[in-house]
Structures are given as structure tokens and as C-alpha cells.
Amino acid sequence: MFTIGKLSEKTGLTPDTLRYYEKEKLLQPVDWSEAGYRLYDGDAVRRIRLIRQARECGFRLSEIREILIFRQQRTAPAGEVRRKILEKKRELEKRILTMRSIVRTLDQLGNLCCDETRPVGDCPILTAFQEEVLVKEKTEDGNPVRQPDLLEKRFRRSRRLNKEGSP
């Protein structure tokens, strides 16, 4: 049996983190000492390893709680855990596509500003943000599409309208 301090040493997590996991119903002491200290068994170490690995794979605590519930239900089908893993994979792939789109947008914005000595009031990047040049266009499946010169075209149009005095 481990006290929270010993469990902390064994797992590398702080006692505060272990208490937080307890509050979030991810970890429970198996008993309490006569002095009122939490006591954990070897399974707590395995649970914490599972929690850490799942966190590193992008799982939220609520999702990890569901996986731990499956783990406790020894008769639950393993396919449920596999389904959770595949859902997370799809979610992360979608986030990767979004991040790539953001990186392309940032590249395009960086390329708009070739003269770093111009006054900030004439900054094409700020103009792009202010004029909603960064409107995402979507494909049929909902993924963002960026045409290579879209930002530059919209920026030039916006600059032309501003020079002509249009609102």
C-alpha cells in the first residue's frame, strides 16, 4: 500500500495532481489509514500509467474516465476501447488539417508584408485581419480550402477600395 506521497514518488506526479485525478474520478484510494491518509495499491500505478499515456495521445480526462470504466468492466467488449481510439485518431487528423490550413494562412500573411519598414497603419497583415480577408472557404466535406493567391487578391481589392474612399 502507498500513501499519496509514495505514489507521487513512484509515478512522478504531484500529490495535487493525484488529488485532482481523485476529484475527477480517475483514481480512488483503496483504503484510508488510521491517521486518515489515502492508501493506494499497485493498480493505482497502472491506472496512472494509462492516464499519462492516454493524455499524451490527446485524450481529455472525460474520455480517459470512459476508458477506465471499460477497464473496470472486465466483460466489456474490447471493441469499445478500439472505437474510442479510432474516434480520437479521426479527431486529431481533423485538427491536423486545420492546423496545416492555419500554417498556410500564416505563410501567406507573412508573404504579404515585404516591406518591414512601412508604418503599422499601412501593414497588409493587419489590413487582412481587419478586412476579414481570412474567410475560410470549405470543400464539400467541410475542410478549409485556400487558393494560393486568395489573400493577396482580397488584400489588393481592400487597399484599392480604401484608396478610392469606399467604406
Secondary structure, DSSP 4 states (H G I P E B T S, - for coil): -B-HHHHHHHHS--HHHHHHHHHTTS---SEE-TTS-EEB-HHHHHHHHHHHHHHHTT--HHHHHHHHHHHH-TTS-HHHHHHHHHHHHHHHHHHHHHHHHHHHHHHHHHHH---TTS-GGG-HHHHHHHTTTTPPEE-TTS-EE--TTHHHHHHHHHHHHHHHT--
